[in-house]
Amino acid sequence: MTETTTSAGPELSLVKAALSGLRADLCRNVRAYRPLPRAAADSAWIRLFPLPMRDEMRVLPHVGVLGLALLTFAVGAESVSFGADAYVAVLCGILVAAPVALTLLRPVLAWWVSLSAAAVLVFVTGGSPTPWPAGSLVGHTLVMMIVAARTGPRTAAGMWALSTLYGIVVTPVTGGDWYNSDALPMLVASGIAVALVTLVQVNRTARREVVQERTAGAVERDRRTLLEERTNIARELHDVVAHHMSVVAIQAEAAPYRVENPPPELEQAFVTIRENAVAALTELRRVLGVVRAEDYEAPDAPQPTLADLDRLVENVRDAGLTVDQAVTGAVRALPPGVELSAYRIVQEALSNVLRHAPGAPARVEVAYVLGGLGLRIVNGPPGSLVKPSPGAGHGVTGMRERVAMLDGEMTAGTTDDGGYEVSVFVPVAAASAETEEDDA
């Protein structure tokens, strides 16, 4: 007996959950105000209209529901035959059409009103032997279809089941027989109609969720790419600054020994410089060191600079890319961060040419100007013999991050001949350049 109770437990729980959900859908908040929203501006059938008319056309769902209500009124009034008493026919038409129009504002209440109107119409028409007079059959089916489109599969199934139960109960009450009753045709017709609407609604909801998930995934990928690139920049920044701070600390410690009998004030000044350098280095490692992964290993070789561009271009040429290089202006040493970022930008741009435009000629231009450094990497259209290799799509994002870190400007886009161009300008203070020249 215990095993039987245990095995029936899940089924009983599912039935209770279904009944509870159905009660929540059709019995609670029956009069809830849920106006029919306007059609989405980006929907496929709205885009069929000219642009100036699209905003007005968004009310077409409301116009369609009112048109169905008018059709139901005509069917309901025509199906009632009372001789010359047209007022009763009009009243019956309004009785079956009003619930259809009510679905615009209160869909669940509209279904209950439609079901009640069917019962009233049976007796108003003089005791019809069928539970669904023509007006009620059309009107109630339309109401269920509209409400099913605005709710969910559970509500649609509940409405159809209760409507079927109504037809089964009312048929013998009206004195009709099952051969002449329209309960079975109503059951089949409304079931097919509601099922089709529900399938369309479920498909539309699934597509909307897929679009939302893809959009959220794309945003998350862009955010992750940004974080990864910033992490790489922080690592490189840590390596560059930490190196120079270490040099400052070592030189400050060794400087007093280069002078014979240095005054105490000079020794204390160098001690203070060394202490500040060590403190700054410790703080730098504490702040920027957290971005290193546990398995990250600092590179043994020095970070590349613009002086290594010739080697980079030769490597790319060995890979089969035709590259021209031009340097204009007075070549001078730039801050390490600028040198490293400029090298990485050229490297990424040439890598993009190899991936996305194989067989296209490329040109690298480096311009040393008074206010900073200019870069231009341009390539022609891809060749027709080699197919492009899709990349991760993060190269341009990384270049923009590097340029933004240096307060520079960058443009990237296709050229008139079908190629691609990346232009970068990084400002470099003239004072910094002069100081470096003097130090040299």
N, C-alpha and C positions, 0 to 999 in steps of 0.2 A: 504493500500500500504506500509505503514511503517512497519507493522508486517511482511509482505512478505520479505522485504529487510533485516530485522533483522534476520529472521529465515534462510535466504539463506547465511547470512554472514559467519558463520563457515564453511559451505561446500565450499564456494568460496575461503575462506582462505586456506583450505586443498588442493584444486586443485592447487592454486597458489604456495603453498609450495612444492607440489609434482613436478610441472613443473619446479620450480626453482632448486630443488634438482637434477632433471634429467638433466637439462641444465648444472649444475655444474659437474655432473658425466661424461657426454658424449661430451660436447662442450667446456668446459674450460680445459686448460692444456691437450689437446688431445695428444700432443707429450711428455707428462711427462715420464721421464725415471724411470721405476719401475722394476728393474731386479727381476726375480723369485728367492726367497731365497732358500738356501739349506734346505733339510729336517732336522727336529730337531733330535739331537743325541739321545734323550730319547723317540722318537716315537716308537710305538709298533712294526711296521714292520721293523724298522732299528735294533731293538734289536734281530730280528730273525737271523741276520748274525753273524758270529764269530767276536769277539772283534777287531782283527787286520784289518778287512775289513769294519768296520762300518763307518769310516771317508770317505772312498772312495764311499761307498754306499749312502752317503747323496746327491749325484748328480743324483740319480735315477729320480727325477721329471723332470730334464732337459732332461735326456735321453728319458724319456717317451714322452715328448712333441715333441722332434725331431723325434721319431719313428712315432707319429701320423702325423707329417708333411710329412714324407716319404710315409705313407699309402695314404694320401690325394693326393700326387703327382701321385702315381700309378693310383688311381681312376680317377683323372682329365685327365691324359694322355690317359688312356684306353677308356674313354667315348667319346673322340673326334675322329671322323672317317674322315680322309682326304686322304684316299688312301695311297700313298707312302710318303706323306709329313709328315715325322716324326718330323721335326723341329717345326712345328706348334703344334703338340701334346705335345711335351716337353715343349714348351712355355706356353701352357694352363695348364699343370700340375704344372709348377712353379708358375703360376698366382694364383692358388688356394691353393698351399702349403705354399707360402711365408708368408701369414698372420698367419698361425698356428705357424710357427717358430718365427714370430715377437712377439707373446704373451710372449715370454721369457723376453723381454726388455720393450716393450711399449704396454701394453694390450689394452688400449682404441683405440689407433691408429690402432692396428691390426684389431679391429672389423670394423672400417670405411674402411680400405683397403680391407677387405674381402667382405664387402657389395658392394663396388665399383667394385671389381673384378667379382662379380656375374653379375653385369650389363654389364660390358665389355664383359664377356664371352658369354652372350646371343647374342650379335651382331657379335662377332668374329666367332662364330660357324655357322654363316649364317642365323641369325634371328630365333633362337629357339622359338617354340611356348610356352615354359614354362619359368618362371622367374628363375628357379633353375636347371640348368644342373647338372648332377650327381656329378661332381667334386665340384661345388659350394655348393650343398646340404650337402655333407659330410663335406667339409672344413669349411663352415660357421657355421654349428652346432657345430663342435669341437671348433671353436674359441669362440662361445658364452659360451660353457661349461667351457672352461679354464678361460675366463675372469670372468664368474660368480663365479668360485671358488676362484678367487683372489680379488674380490671386495665385493659387498653386494647385498642383495635382490632388492634394488631399481634400481641399475644399470642393473641387470639381467632382471628385468621386462621391463625396458626401451629398452634394446637391442631387446628383443623378440617382443615388440610392434612395434618398427620401422621396424624390419625385416618383420613382418606380413604386415605392411602397404606397404612396398616395393612390396611384392608379389601381393597384391591386385591392386596396381597401374600399375605394369608392365604387368600383365597378359593380359588386353585388348590392351595395347600398342603393344605387340608382335603379336597381331592378333589371339591369342589362345582363347580357350573357357574354361569355368570352369570345364567341365567334364574331359578334358584331361590335365588340368593344375596341376602342383604339388604344387601349393600354399597352398592348404588345407592339404595335407600330410605333407608338411614342417612345417606348423603351428602346427599341432598336435605333430609330432615327436620332433621338437625342443622345444616345450613347455614342453613336458614330461621330456626331457633330462635336460633342464635348471632348471626345478622345482626340480628334484632329486638332482642335484648338489647344488642348493641353500639350500635345506633342510639339506644336509650333512654339508655344510659350516656353516649354522646357528647353528646346533647342536654342531659342533666342537667349534665354538666361545663361545657358552653358557657354554660348559664344561670347556673351558679355563678360562672364567670369574669366574666360580664356584671355580676352583682350586686356582685362584689368591685371591679370597675373603677368602677362607679357610686358605690359607697361611698367608694372612694379619691378619685374625682373630686370628690365632695361635700365631703369633708374638705379636699382641696386648695383648693377654691373658698372655703371658710370661712376657711382659713388665709390665702389671698391677700387676701380681703376685709379680714381683721383687719390685715394688714400695710399695705394701702392706706390704711385709715382711720387707723392709727397714723402713717403717713407724712404724711397731711394734717394731723393734729393737731400733729406735730412741726414741720411747716412754719409753721403758724399760731403755735405757741409760739415758734418762732425769730423770727418777725416782731414779736410783742408784746414779748418780752424784749429783743431787739436794739434796738428803738426806745427803750425806757426806759434801757438801759445807755448808749446814745449820748447821750441827754439828760443823764444823770449826768456823763458825761465832759465834755460841752460846758459844763455849769454849773460843774463843778469848775475848768475852765480859766479861765472868765470871772469867777469869784467874787472873786479877789484884786483885780481892777480896779474892783470896786464899793466898795472901802473905801480911804480915803486913808491912805497910809503904813501898810499892814498889817504886823504884826510878822513876822519871818522864820519863826517857828514856824507861824503860820497859813498862810503861803505854802507851806511845806514840806508841811503837812497836806493842802492842796488839790492839790499836785503828786502826793502819794501816792495820794489818792483818784482822781485822773484816771488815773494809771498802772494802778491796780488795775482801774478800770472798763474801760480799753482792753484790759488783759490778759484780763479776764473776757469781754469782747465777742469778742476773737480766739478764745478757747477755745470759746465758744459757737458761733461760726461754723464752727470746725473740727469740732466734734462733731455739731451738728445740721445743718450745711450739706450733709453728705453725703447727706441724704435727698432733696435736690432733684434732680429730673431735669435733664438737660442743657438741655432746652427749656422748663424751668419759668421763668416770669416772675413776679416779685413784683408783687402788685396795687398799682396806683397809688393807689386810694382807701383811706381808713382802714378797718380791720376793723369790721364791724357790732357794735352793742351792743344792749342791751335798749331803749335810747331809739329804736331804729329799728324796733321791733315794729309801731308804728302803720302805717308805710309797708309793711311786709311783709303785714300783715293787709289793707290796702287793695288790694295787688296780687293777693292771693288772692281777694278779693271780685270784683275785675275779671275773674278767671278763671271766675267763676260759682259760687263756694263761699260759702255763708252762714256767716259767722263772727261770734261774739260774743266780746268781749274784756273781761276784768275784772282789775283790779289792786288788791290789798289790801295793807295795811301801809304803813309810811313808806318812800317811794321814796328810795333812796340809791345812791350810786355803789359798785359792787362791783369787785373785782379784774378786770383786763382779760380774763384767761383765763376767769373765770366768766361775764362778760358775753358773750364771744364764744361759748362753748359753749352757754349758755342760748339765745342767738339761733339757733344752728345746730340745736339740738334742736327748738325750736318750728318752724323752717323745714322740717325733715325730716318732722316729724309731720304738718304741714299738707299737705306734698307727698304723703305716704302717703294722706291722706284723698282728695285729688284723684284719685290713681291707683286706689286699691282700694275707695273708697266714694263714687263720684261721685253728686252729688245729696243727700248726707247733710249735715245741719247740723253745725257744729263749734263748739267753745267753747275759748278759751284763757284760762287763769287763771294769773296771776303773783302770788305771795305773798311779800312781804318780811317775814321773821320775824326774831326776835332772833338765832337761831343760824344763819341762812343764807337760802337762797332756795328756794322751792317752785314747781314748774311742774306744770300739769295740762292736758293736751290731750285732749279727748274728742269723739267724733263719734257720731252715730246710725247706724242701719243704712243701707246703700246704697239709692239709689232704684232703681225697677224699670225706668225708661225708658232708662237709660244703662248700658252694660256696663262692668265694671271693666277697667282697663288694667294688665296684669301688669308689675311692675317687676323690678328685679334681685334683690330680696329681701335687701338689705344695709342697709336703713335702720335697723332696730332694732339691728342689730349695731353700726353706727356710733354710735348714741346711747348704747348701753351702754359703748362704749369711752370716750366723752367723759365720762360720769358716773363711770366707774371711775378715770379720770385725776384727777378732782377729789375722790376718796374719797367720792363720794355714793352714793345709793341710787336704784334705778329699778325700777318694775314696769310691765309692758305686757301687755295681754290683752283678750279680748273682754268686753263688758258683757252684762248680762242681756237687754237689748233687741236684741242683735245688733250693737251698735256696737263701738267700740274705744276704749281709754283708755290713755294714757301718763302716768304720774305720776313726778316726779323731785324729789328733795331734794338740794341741794348745800350742804354746811356751809361757812360763812364765819365765820372767827374774829371775835369782837366787837372785839378789839383792832385788827384791820385796818380794820374799818368806822369805829371811832372816830378812828383816825389819819387816814383819808381825809376824814372830816368836819372834823377840825381843820385839815387842809391846805386844805380848801375855804374 
